[in-house]
Amino acid sequence: MMISRRRAGNDVRVSFSALIRLRDEDRHVLFHTPNRPGSFNPPGGVYKYFAPAVPVLDDLGFRPDRAVSLAEVMRADLRGFLPASSVDAFLRWFSIGAYREEPIECLHRELAEELAECGLHELLNVASDITFTHVRSVFERSVVNGPVPGKPYRQLRHFEVYEPVMTGPAAVRLRRALIESGENDAVSTVICATSEQIRHGRSGTALLGGHCGYLIGDRRYQPDLPMVR
């Protein structure tokens, strides 16, 4: 995607993520999002970059976007700001895959981190054994359509959706355990939401994050929920 040079000097916020669609029929597993209390989102998160990428990103003018309260957790996230003139080069760098996590690597790390956050430590030993298959990729291009409402920047976000391959015992055990957790009122960190609930943006009292929509298609149905900073 080419970005007009007439926008050089404008900030563009970039965020590139991998998400997990884990479902049983029309029940989609969602995890509580600690930095957005009361809301739930798909497992997964932002790619990490590695130390050799730092000079590359510095040359592109990349400036990390970190919540003060989560600065350490968000370290090396591919979430930040670029000059508009650097976006095309950033996309080329990302497409090569150098000095950053591969999708499956990102998903294994995020899944392990989020299972621990949800208190499901008994499932950690199966997280690294899961294999995934690609479902869809979605670009959000407010960088083309204009500034983000209420913000002084445009935005480019990329979401890659994967789901576990259900041919091995690890994936079957994970799905069964998470569906059971999502249906258990005593487990407050995991819910199961239907496609209709995702479109509506609520499951009972739980708010469903905007990018839950990418579990069922290539559009979001709800706006972003603000992050605690």
Order of alpha helices (4+ residues) and beta strands (2+ residues): beta-beta-beta-beta-beta-alpha-beta-beta-alpha-alpha-alpha-beta-alpha-beta-alpha-beta-alpha-beta-beta
